[in-house]
Amino acid sequence: MRTNGPPDPPESDGLPEASNAPGIIEAVRNALDQCPPPGEAPATNPWKNLLHDRLHDEALPAVIANDTITPAASLWTGSRLWVQAFREADLSAGDRLVVALPPSTAFVQVLVAALWEGCTVALVPPHDDVPELLDALDARAAVTPDGSPHAWGSDEYAGPRSPPDALRSPDTAPTPDVRFLLRTTGTTDHARWVALSDRNVLSVLASHLPHFSLHDARVLSVLPWTHAFGLVLDFLPALLSDSELIRDPNGGRDPEHLIHLRDVWGATHLSAVPLTIQRLLDTGSGAALLRHLQGGIVGGAPISGPLAEALRDTALRVGYGLTEAAPGVALGPPGTWAAHYLGRPVGCSVEIGDDGELLFHGPNACVGFWEHGTLHRADPDRLVSTGDLAERDGDDLFFRGRKDDSFKLSNGRLVQAGALEAVLKTRFPELSDALVFTPNNTDVAIALCVPADIDHRPSDEDVQDVLGSLGERLVWTAAVAPDSWVTLAKGSVDRDAMAATLTDTYESAS
């Protein structure tokens, strides 16, 4: 156990509390109080009162998907059909259940039932290879749109459509203290299955919900509900706060359709990755949509200087976290934006390591990881590495690159690419992004993503000044238009794709 570590999270994080649905904060805190100490199986299911009180015989929350409104009472009725099916099949608390459904009424009903029964729920997109996942997670069963030998087929609104032929017989023991198995995105490392407990998730809801203005909210939902950001900071807050949950079938990829949904249904809140926000800003009325929102979180990737400038006249706020933190580490105040801003710690404590890495400690630290067919538990009292480099200015945290973006040149010199990129974007905030790479393993090159409305870019001398002694290894600086800047789904640069394309261009010109 850790004996000398960071202090407990402060009672106040310095952020203003917001108006929320009556009783929800107290209800979540009561549920959190029912959670057992880390590693122990729950004696009481903390979700039952929470879900019953919000859904049973109520009109709100409601799910709006495919032009259909499903009120809370119908969500509850459908969930009871699933509870009955799970019990008839002898699915028990701690059994691992793969849920491979699109974000929909059926998804909500299945998830509510699985939480009610105390299952360990692995959430995945419907196109994933479910038989392979059943083996990898040693799960007893799955729920899919069409069903399979070990999977229920799901009706869109009315419970199971077909039962499995039989449940699997797992080789490993049930995991009753693990509520969710969520997969990391794998954009910076190999994807991993993160095990989260009731305490992990409810602690983040208890610390974050007081800052969300979700009273009488209409939430335009674009994030995947199978990922931690979308599940814990978008879907669950809306469901528990009696919100109208307007689901975008395109997952935020079509900004014109988001505007259409706003026009048809109204929207007061939107949480999204930076790429979705930028797509809205690039449309005619997207900026107006953002300005009229009452709240929402932008997170999942670093915030560029131009994007931060555009968000300053909105009520949106930055959020920072990772799946291993369930996924809440920091929030910014509404409308407070700066390049690479991460916010202030919420619900946990943080410190900066000697190498500049951001570390956190608190009840949000995951149970462990599911790897090689078994659960590998971690010390709940540990300092958790984020892999992100950061700086602290008072209570505020700022992103300074990824630790694992570093590389070595052929002479053995370590190039801390992420840290250098952060310095470039801080010194020249008009840049949308920057990439430091090596075209030949001996020298360095830099690509700068320059918005179209910028008349000038940093000179080679400016760039060399940032590089310091590494500047003598600079052989090329390239300006790249945003339309040609290749990004991952969250909006962060696709380092491998960009480096390969730019290296080809450099070699052709050499």
C-alpha positions as CSV (number, residue, x, y, z in Angstrom):
1,M,0.0,0.0,0.0
2,R,1.1,3.6,-0.6
3,T,2.3,5.3,2.5
4,N,3.7,8.5,1.2
5,G,1.6,9.9,-1.7
6,P,-0.6,12.8,-2.7
7,P,-3.2,14.2,-0.3
8,D,-6.9,13.3,-0.4
9,P,-9.0,15.2,-3.0
10,P,-9.9,18.6,-1.6
11,E,-13.5,19.2,-0.4
12,S,-13.9,21.9,-3.0
13,D,-12.4,21.9,-6.5
14,G,-13.0,25.6,-7.0
15,L,-15.7,25.1,-9.7
16,P,-19.2,26.5,-9.4
17,E,-22.0,24.1,-8.8
18,A,-24.9,24.1,-11.3
19,S,-28.6,23.4,-11.3
20,N,-29.5,19.8,-11.7
21,A,-32.6,17.6,-11.5
22,P,-34.0,17.6,-8.0
23,G,-32.5,14.9,-5.7
24,I,-30.1,13.4,-8.2
25,I,-26.9,14.5,-6.4
26,E,-28.0,13.1,-3.1
27,A,-29.2,9.9,-4.8
28,V,-25.9,9.3,-6.5
29,R,-24.0,10.0,-3.2
30,N,-26.3,7.5,-1.4
31,A,-25.6,4.9,-4.0
32,L,-21.8,5.6,-3.7
33,D,-22.1,5.1,0.1
34,Q,-23.5,1.6,-0.6
35,C,-20.4,0.5,-2.5
36,P,-18.1,-1.9,-0.6
37,P,-14.3,-1.3,-0.1
38,P,-12.2,-2.0,-3.2
39,G,-11.9,-5.7,-4.0
40,E,-15.0,-6.8,-2.1
41,A,-18.1,-8.1,-3.7
42,P,-21.1,-5.8,-3.1
43,A,-23.6,-6.9,-0.4
44,T,-26.1,-4.3,-1.7
45,N,-26.6,-3.4,-5.3
46,P,-26.2,0.4,-5.4
47,W,-27.9,0.8,-8.8
48,K,-31.3,-0.5,-7.8
49,N,-32.8,2.4,-5.9
50,L,-31.1,4.8,-8.3
51,L,-32.6,3.3,-11.4
52,H,-36.0,2.4,-9.9
53,D,-36.6,6.0,-8.7
54,R,-35.6,7.6,-12.0
55,L,-37.4,5.2,-14.4
56,H,-40.4,3.5,-12.7
57,D,-43.7,5.1,-13.8
58,E,-42.0,8.3,-14.9
59,A,-42.1,10.2,-18.2
60,L,-38.5,11.4,-18.0
61,P,-35.8,10.6,-18.8
62,A,-36.7,9.8,-22.4
63,V,-34.6,8.5,-25.3
64,I,-35.2,10.1,-28.7
65,A,-33.8,8.0,-31.5
66,N,-34.9,7.4,-35.1
67,D,-37.7,9.9,-34.7
68,T,-39.2,7.9,-31.8
69,I,-39.6,9.0,-28.2
70,T,-39.3,6.3,-25.5
71,P,-40.3,7.6,-22.1
72,A,-38.8,6.4,-18.8
73,A,-41.7,4.1,-18.0
74,S,-41.2,2.2,-21.3
75,L,-37.5,2.0,-20.7
76,W,-38.3,0.5,-17.3
77,T,-40.8,-2.0,-18.8
78,G,-38.4,-3.2,-21.4
79,S,-35.6,-3.6,-18.8
80,R,-37.9,-5.9,-16.7
81,L,-38.3,-8.1,-19.7
82,W,-34.5,-8.4,-19.9
83,V,-34.3,-9.1,-16.1
84,Q,-36.8,-11.9,-16.5
85,A,-34.8,-13.3,-19.5
86,F,-31.5,-13.2,-17.6
87,R,-33.0,-14.9,-14.6
88,E,-34.6,-17.6,-16.6
89,A,-31.2,-18.3,-18.2
90,D,-29.5,-18.4,-14.7
91,L,-27.3,-15.4,-15.5
92,S,-25.9,-14.4,-12.1
93,A,-24.2,-11.5,-10.4
94,G,-20.6,-11.2,-11.6
95,D,-21.2,-13.2,-14.8
96,R,-19.6,-11.4,-17.7
97,L,-22.1,-10.2,-20.4
98,V,-21.0,-8.7,-23.7
99,V,-23.5,-6.1,-24.9
100,A,-23.0,-5.4,-28.7
101,L,-25.8,-3.0,-29.5
102,P,-26.0,0.4,-31.2
103,P,-26.9,3.4,-28.9
104,S,-30.6,2.9,-28.8
105,T,-33.7,2.2,-26.6
106,A,-32.6,-1.5,-26.6
107,F,-29.1,-0.6,-25.4
108,V,-30.7,1.4,-22.4
109,Q,-33.1,-1.4,-21.5
110,V,-30.3,-4.1,-21.6
111,L,-27.9,-2.0,-19.6
112,V,-30.4,-1.2,-16.9
113,A,-31.3,-4.9,-16.6
114,A,-27.6,-5.9,-16.5
115,L,-26.9,-3.3,-13.8
116,W,-30.0,-4.5,-11.8
117,E,-28.7,-8.1,-11.9
118,G,-25.1,-7.1,-11.0
119,C,-23.5,-8.5,-14.1
120,T,-20.1,-7.5,-15.3
121,V,-20.9,-5.7,-18.6
122,A,-18.5,-5.4,-21.5
123,L,-19.8,-2.8,-23.9
124,V,-18.8,-3.0,-27.6
125,P,-20.0,-1.7,-30.9
126,P,-22.5,-4.0,-32.8
127,H,-20.0,-4.7,-35.6
128,D,-17.4,-6.3,-33.3
129,D,-16.6,-10.0,-33.5
130,V,-18.8,-11.2,-30.6
131,P,-17.8,-14.9,-30.6
132,E,-14.1,-13.9,-30.4
133,L,-15.0,-11.5,-27.5
134,L,-16.9,-14.1,-25.7
135,D,-13.7,-16.2,-25.7
136,A,-11.4,-13.4,-24.9
137,L,-13.4,-12.1,-21.9
138,D,-14.5,-15.6,-20.9
139,A,-18.1,-14.3,-20.9
140,R,-21.2,-16.4,-20.3
141,A,-23.3,-14.7,-22.9
142,A,-23.9,-11.7,-25.2
143,V,-26.7,-9.5,-26.4
144,T,-26.6,-8.6,-30.1
145,P,-29.2,-7.3,-32.7
146,D,-29.5,-10.7,-34.3
147,G,-28.5,-13.2,-31.7
148,S,-26.2,-16.2,-32.0
149,P,-25.6,-19.6,-30.2
150,H,-24.5,-17.8,-27.0
151,A,-26.3,-14.5,-27.5
152,W,-29.8,-13.1,-27.1
153,G,-31.2,-11.3,-30.1
154,S,-32.6,-7.9,-29.1
155,D,-35.9,-6.4,-30.2
156,E,-35.5,-2.6,-30.8
157,Y,-38.0,-1.7,-28.1
158,A,-39.6,-4.8,-26.4
159,G,-37.0,-7.0,-24.8
160,P,-35.5,-10.2,-26.1
161,R,-36.4,-11.3,-29.6
162,S,-34.6,-14.6,-29.4
163,P,-32.8,-16.5,-26.6
164,P,-29.4,-18.1,-26.9
165,D,-29.1,-21.8,-27.5
166,A,-27.1,-22.0,-24.3
167,L,-24.8,-19.9,-22.1
168,R,-21.1,-20.5,-22.1
169,S,-19.4,-22.3,-19.2
170,P,-16.5,-19.9,-18.3
171,D,-13.2,-21.2,-17.1
172,T,-12.6,-18.2,-14.8
173,A,-14.6,-17.1,-11.7
174,P,-17.3,-14.4,-11.8
175,T,-16.2,-10.8,-11.2
176,P,-19.0,-9.4,-9.0
177,D,-17.0,-6.3,-7.9
178,V,-16.4,-5.3,-11.6
179,R,-19.3,-3.6,-13.1
180,F,-17.9,-2.6,-16.5
181,L,-15.2,-3.8,-18.9
182,L,-14.5,-1.0,-21.2
183,R,-11.9,-1.0,-24.0
184,T,-9.5,1.9,-24.4
185,T,-9.3,3.5,-27.8
186,G,-5.9,2.2,-28.5
187,T,-4.9,5.4,-30.3
188,T,-1.7,5.8,-28.3
189,D,-1.1,2.3,-27.3
190,H,-2.6,-1.2,-27.8
191,A,-6.2,-1.3,-26.7
192,R,-6.8,-2.7,-23.3
193,W,-9.8,-3.9,-21.3
194,V,-10.2,-1.7,-18.2
195,A,-12.1,-3.1,-15.3
196,L,-14.3,-0.5,-13.5
197,S,-16.2,-1.0,-10.2
198,D,-19.4,0.6,-9.0
199,R,-17.3,2.8,-6.8
200,N,-15.2,3.9,-9.7
201,V,-18.2,5.0,-11.8
202,L,-20.3,6.4,-9.0
203,S,-17.5,8.4,-7.5
204,V,-17.0,10.2,-10.8
205,L,-20.8,10.8,-11.2
206,A,-20.9,12.1,-7.6
207,S,-17.9,14.5,-8.2
208,H,-18.9,15.7,-11.7
209,L,-22.7,15.9,-11.7
210,P,-22.8,18.9,-9.3
211,H,-21.0,20.9,-12.1
212,F,-23.4,20.0,-14.9
213,S,-26.5,22.1,-15.6
214,L,-28.8,19.2,-16.4
215,H,-32.1,20.5,-15.0
216,D,-34.8,20.3,-17.7
217,A,-32.0,19.4,-20.2
218,R,-32.2,18.1,-23.7
219,V,-28.9,16.4,-24.4
220,L,-27.7,15.9,-28.0
221,S,-25.7,12.7,-27.6
222,V,-23.0,11.9,-30.2
223,L,-20.3,10.1,-28.2
224,P,-20.1,6.3,-28.3
225,W,-21.9,4.8,-25.2
226,T,-19.4,1.9,-25.4
227,H,-16.5,4.2,-24.4
228,A,-15.9,5.7,-20.9
229,F,-16.4,9.3,-21.9
230,G,-19.7,8.7,-23.6
231,L,-21.0,6.3,-21.0
232,V,-20.0,8.0,-17.7
233,L,-20.0,11.7,-18.6
234,D,-22.7,11.8,-21.3
235,F,-25.2,8.9,-21.2
236,L,-25.4,8.2,-17.4
237,P,-25.7,11.8,-16.3
238,A,-28.5,12.4,-18.8
239,L,-30.3,9.3,-17.8
240,L,-30.1,9.9,-14.1
241,S,-31.0,13.6,-14.4
242,D,-34.4,13.1,-16.1
243,S,-33.1,14.5,-19.4
244,E,-34.4,14.1,-22.9
245,L,-31.6,12.2,-24.6
246,I,-31.5,13.0,-28.3
247,R,-29.3,10.4,-30.0
248,D,-27.5,11.2,-33.3
249,P,-27.3,8.1,-35.4
250,N,-24.2,9.4,-37.1
251,G,-22.2,9.8,-34.0
252,G,-21.4,13.5,-34.7
253,R,-19.8,12.8,-38.1
254,D,-22.4,14.9,-40.0
255,P,-22.6,18.4,-38.6
256,E,-25.6,19.3,-40.8
257,H,-27.6,16.5,-39.2
258,L,-26.7,17.7,-35.8
259,I,-28.1,21.1,-36.7
260,H,-31.2,19.3,-38.0
261,L,-31.7,17.4,-34.7
262,R,-31.3,20.7,-32.9
263,D,-34.0,22.3,-35.1
264,V,-36.4,19.4,-34.7
265,W,-36.0,18.5,-31.0
266,G,-34.1,21.3,-29.4
267,A,-30.8,20.9,-27.6
268,T,-29.4,22.4,-24.4
269,H,-26.3,20.3,-24.0
270,L,-23.7,18.6,-26.2
271,S,-20.5,16.8,-25.2
272,A,-18.1,15.8,-28.0
273,V,-14.5,15.4,-29.1
274,P,-12.7,18.4,-30.6
275,L,-13.1,17.1,-34.2
276,T,-17.0,17.1,-33.8
277,I,-16.8,20.7,-32.5
278,Q,-14.6,21.8,-35.3
279,R,-16.9,20.3,-37.9
280,L,-19.8,22.3,-36.4
281,L,-17.7,25.5,-36.5
282,D,-16.9,24.8,-40.2
283,T,-20.7,24.9,-41.1
284,G,-22.8,28.0,-41.5
285,S,-25.0,27.7,-38.4
286,G,-22.8,25.4,-36.3
287,A,-21.2,28.2,-34.3
288,A,-24.6,29.6,-33.4
289,L,-25.7,26.1,-32.1
290,L,-22.6,26.0,-29.9
291,R,-23.2,29.5,-28.5
292,H,-26.8,28.7,-27.5
293,L,-25.9,25.5,-25.6
294,Q,-26.2,25.7,-21.8
295,G,-23.5,23.2,-21.2
296,G,-21.4,20.2,-22.3
297,I,-17.8,18.8,-22.2
298,V,-15.2,18.9,-25.0
299,G,-12.5,16.3,-24.4
300,G,-10.8,13.2,-25.7
301,A,-8.0,15.1,-27.5
302,P,-5.9,18.3,-27.0
303,I,-7.6,21.6,-27.6
304,S,-5.8,23.7,-30.2
305,G,-5.3,27.5,-29.9
306,P,-7.8,28.4,-32.7
307,L,-10.4,26.0,-31.3
308,A,-10.0,27.4,-27.8
309,E,-10.5,30.9,-29.1
310,A,-13.7,29.9,-30.9
311,L,-15.1,28.3,-27.7
312,R,-14.6,31.2,-25.4
313,D,-18.1,32.7,-26.1
314,T,-19.8,29.3,-25.3
315,A,-20.9,27.6,-22.1
316,L,-19.0,24.5,-23.0
317,R,-16.1,23.3,-20.8
318,V,-13.0,21.2,-21.2
319,G,-12.9,17.8,-19.6
320,Y,-9.9,15.5,-19.1
321,G,-9.7,11.9,-18.2
322,L,-9.0,8.4,-19.4
323,T,-10.7,5.0,-19.3
324,E,-8.6,4.0,-16.3
325,A,-10.1,7.0,-14.4
326,A,-13.7,6.1,-15.2
327,P,-12.9,8.6,-17.0
328,G,-13.0,11.7,-14.8
329,V,-9.8,13.6,-13.7
330,A,-10.4,17.3,-14.5
331,L,-12.9,19.8,-15.6
332,G,-12.6,23.4,-16.6
333,P,-15.1,26.2,-15.7
334,P,-17.7,26.9,-18.4
335,G,-16.4,29.2,-21.1
336,T,-12.8,29.1,-19.8
337,W,-10.5,28.1,-22.7
338,A,-6.9,28.2,-23.6
339,A,-4.7,26.1,-25.9
340,H,-4.0,22.7,-24.3
341,Y,-6.1,23.5,-21.2
342,L,-7.1,20.3,-19.3
343,G,-9.1,21.9,-16.4
344,R,-8.8,21.5,-12.6
345,P,-8.8,18.2,-10.7
346,V,-12.3,17.0,-9.7
347,G,-12.9,14.1,-7.4
348,C,-9.3,13.0,-7.3
349,S,-5.8,14.4,-6.5
350,V,-3.1,14.8,-9.1
351,E,0.7,15.4,-9.2
352,I,3.3,15.9,-11.8
353,G,6.1,13.3,-11.8
354,D,9.8,14.2,-12.1
355,D,9.6,13.4,-15.8
356,G,6.6,15.7,-16.3
357,E,4.0,12.9,-16.4
358,L,0.6,13.6,-15.0
359,L,-0.4,11.1,-12.2
360,F,-3.7,10.8,-10.4
361,H,-4.9,9.1,-7.2
362,G,-8.5,8.6,-6.0
363,P,-11.6,6.4,-5.9
364,N,-11.8,6.7,-9.7
365,A,-8.7,4.5,-10.2
366,C,-9.8,1.4,-12.0
367,V,-9.9,-2.1,-10.5
368,G,-7.4,-3.4,-13.0
369,F,-7.2,-4.9,-16.4
370,W,-8.6,-8.0,-18.1
371,E,-5.7,-9.5,-20.0
372,H,-4.9,-13.0,-21.2
373,G,-8.1,-14.5,-20.0
374,T,-8.1,-13.2,-16.4
375,L,-8.5,-10.1,-14.3
376,H,-5.3,-8.5,-13.2
377,R,-6.0,-6.4,-10.1
378,A,-4.1,-3.2,-9.3
379,D,-3.5,-1.6,-5.9
380,P,-6.5,0.7,-5.4
381,D,-4.3,3.1,-3.4
382,R,-1.8,3.6,-6.2
383,L,-0.7,6.6,-8.2
384,V,-1.9,6.0,-11.7
385,S,0.2,7.0,-14.7
386,T,-1.7,8.8,-17.5
387,G,1.0,8.7,-20.1
388,D,0.4,12.5,-20.6
389,L,2.9,15.2,-19.9
390,A,1.4,18.2,-18.2
391,E,2.2,21.4,-16.4
392,R,0.4,22.9,-13.4
393,D,-0.4,26.6,-13.0
394,G,-2.1,26.9,-9.6
395,D,-5.2,24.7,-9.9
396,D,-5.1,24.6,-13.7
397,L,-3.5,21.8,-15.7
398,F,-2.1,22.1,-19.2
399,F,-1.3,19.3,-21.7
400,R,2.4,19.2,-22.8
401,G,2.4,16.1,-25.0
402,R,2.3,12.3,-24.8
403,K,5.1,10.6,-23.0
404,D,5.1,7.7,-25.5
405,D,5.4,10.0,-28.6
406,S,9.2,10.3,-28.0
407,F,11.6,8.6,-30.3
408,K,15.4,8.1,-30.7
409,L,17.6,9.2,-33.5
410,S,20.3,6.9,-34.9
411,N,22.9,8.6,-32.7
412,G,20.9,7.6,-29.6
413,R,19.5,11.1,-28.9
414,L,16.0,11.0,-27.4
415,V,13.5,13.4,-29.1
416,Q,10.6,14.2,-26.8
417,A,8.2,14.9,-29.7
418,G,5.1,15.5,-27.7
419,A,6.7,18.0,-25.4
420,L,8.3,19.9,-28.4
421,E,4.9,20.0,-30.2
422,A,3.3,21.4,-27.1
423,V,5.9,24.2,-26.9
424,L,5.4,25.0,-30.6
425,K,1.6,25.3,-30.2
426,T,1.9,27.3,-27.0
427,R,4.4,29.8,-28.5
428,F,2.4,30.0,-31.7
429,P,-1.2,29.6,-30.6
430,E,-2.5,30.4,-34.2
431,L,-1.3,26.9,-35.1
432,S,-4.0,24.2,-35.2
433,D,-1.5,21.4,-34.6
434,A,2.2,20.4,-35.0
435,L,4.0,17.2,-35.6
436,V,7.7,16.4,-34.9
437,F,9.0,13.3,-36.7
438,T,12.1,11.9,-38.3
439,P,12.2,11.3,-42.0
440,N,15.4,9.2,-42.0
441,N,16.2,8.2,-38.4
442,T,19.0,10.7,-38.3
443,D,17.4,14.2,-38.6
444,V,14.1,15.8,-37.5
445,A,11.4,17.4,-39.5
446,I,8.3,19.4,-38.4
447,A,4.9,19.8,-39.9
448,L,2.7,22.7,-38.9
449,C,-1.0,22.7,-39.4
450,V,-1.8,26.3,-40.4
451,P,-5.4,27.5,-40.7
452,A,-6.4,29.1,-44.0
453,D,-6.9,32.5,-42.4
454,I,-3.4,32.8,-41.1
455,D,-1.2,34.9,-43.4
456,H,2.1,33.8,-42.0
457,R,3.6,30.8,-40.2
458,P,6.6,30.5,-37.8
459,S,9.9,30.8,-39.7
460,D,12.5,28.1,-39.7
461,E,14.5,30.3,-37.3
462,D,11.5,30.4,-34.9
463,V,11.2,26.6,-35.1
464,Q,14.9,26.1,-34.5
465,D,14.7,28.3,-31.5
466,V,12.1,26.1,-30.0
467,L,14.2,23.0,-30.7
468,G,17.2,24.4,-28.9
469,S,20.3,22.3,-29.5
470,L,18.2,19.9,-31.6
471,G,17.7,22.6,-34.1
472,E,20.9,21.7,-35.9
473,R,19.1,18.4,-36.8
474,L,16.2,20.2,-38.4
475,V,16.1,19.4,-42.2
476,W,12.6,20.4,-43.1
477,T,9.6,22.4,-42.0
478,A,6.3,21.9,-43.8
479,A,3.1,23.9,-43.7
480,V,0.0,21.7,-44.0
481,A,-3.6,22.9,-44.5
482,P,-6.2,21.6,-42.0
483,D,-8.0,19.7,-44.8
484,S,-4.8,17.7,-45.4
485,W,-4.0,17.1,-41.7
486,V,-4.9,13.5,-41.0
487,T,-6.5,12.9,-37.6
488,L,-7.9,10.0,-35.6
489,A,-11.6,9.8,-34.6
490,K,-11.1,12.1,-31.6
491,G,-9.3,14.8,-33.6
492,S,-5.7,14.2,-32.5
493,V,-3.1,13.8,-35.2
494,D,-2.7,10.4,-36.8
495,R,1.1,10.3,-36.2
496,D,1.9,7.2,-38.3
497,A,-0.2,8.2,-41.3
498,M,1.1,11.8,-41.3
499,A,4.7,10.9,-40.8
500,A,4.6,8.3,-43.6
501,T,3.0,10.8,-46.1
502,L,5.3,13.6,-45.1
503,T,8.4,11.3,-45.3
504,D,7.4,10.4,-48.9
505,T,7.1,14.1,-49.8
506,Y,10.4,14.9,-48.2
507,E,12.2,12.0,-49.9
508,S,10.7,13.0,-53.3
509,A,11.9,16.6,-52.9
510,S,15.4,15.6,-51.7
